[in-house]
Amino acid sequence: MDMFDRLEATIRERRDAGDAATSYAASLFARGRPKIAQKLGEEAVETVIAAMAQPDKIVSEAADLMFHLIVLLADAGLSLDDVRAELARRDGVSGHEEKAARAR
């Protein structure tokens, strides 16, 4: 099990039985998907800012972004395996072709 899988398992545990008073992830689930999505957006913006102005912070911001993405996936009943399957489906397909296919 890699770090992402361990993190995902912990996040799911917090979703299912976490205490919002002691667990940040549980507190996000308690506040609902709009708050989770807001936090994901904030972390995405912070990652972009780091990329443009603070390169030494890209990794830590990317970690925050991934954490919040996994929380959102768990809230939606999805997992990293769903993302892996989608990436596998796209493997070998031109990015331009894949994007055009989604637009149809």
HELIX and SHEET records of a PDB file:
HELIX    1   1 MET A    3  ALA A   17  1                                  15    
HELIX    2   2 TYR A   24  ARG A   31  1                                   8    
HELIX    3   3 ARG A   33  ALA A   53  1                                  21    
HELIX    4   4 PRO A   55  LYS A   57  5                                   3    
HELIX    5   5 ILE A   58  ASP A   75  1                                  18    
HELIX    6   6 LEU A   80  ARG A   90  1                                  11    
HELIX    7   7 GLY A   95  ALA A  103  1                                   9    
END                                                                             
